[in-house]
Amino acid sequence: MGRRAEITRKTKETEVHITLKLDGTGEARLDYPLGFMGHMLNTFAWHGRFDLEVRAMGDLEVDQHHLMEDTGIVLGQCFAQALGERRGICRTGSCIFPMDETLARAVVDISGRPFLVFQGSLSNIPLVSGPTQAAGYGVATFQTDTVEDFWQGFTTGAGITLHLDVLRGRSDHHKIEALFKAAARALREAVAIDLRSADLIPSTKGVLV
């Protein structure tokens, strides 16, 4: 079956089902109600070379926070499950990713210790997309402040240390997308098998919990 996981989380606020294959081709099959976040999940799968299936729904009439956080939690739990005892992995990874005027950095340690440092330099102004039929201007469709909520849920679910920084940039869209691409590539490096120690757990303690 390879390194894969399938997890469903159902609460009174959300229902999230994710299937993850670590050693994939970057294929993503998404049924996600937030268009911009669907774009980010597709980007994450492609740059990480992870096969990803996500089906989700949530109380968006209340806020986007619940769905974003729970998506992060379930995706993180899938990583933890797929990695098992984490034998043979490289454990750490990093990437500095440019996107036009934006430069983002991600550094990850699959340490067993959940910790997030997030310096996204986001405006927290919702992203706007699509002209309205009547007025001819866009409508707010994505709450950028929930991006940190997603990554907090992810690090908690996965049991990893993750540092995400936007080093420079103007566009919130570019900042968020560059962070997702950098994180995917850093994780791709960290979960890769180190052929020189494929039978070893990469810790002097002999365990990663």
Buried (B, 14 or more C-beta within 10 A) or exposed (E): EEBBBEBEBEEEBBBBBBBBBBBBEBBBEBEBEBEBBBBBBBBBBBBBBBBBBBBBBBBEEEEBBBBBBBBBBBBBBBBBBBBEEBBBBBBBBBBBBBBEEBBBBBBBBBBBEBBBEBBBBBEEEBBEEEEEEEEEEEEEBBBBBBBBBBBBBBBBBBBBBBBBBBBEBEBBBBBBBBBBBBBBBBBBBBBBBEEEBEEEBBBEEEEBE
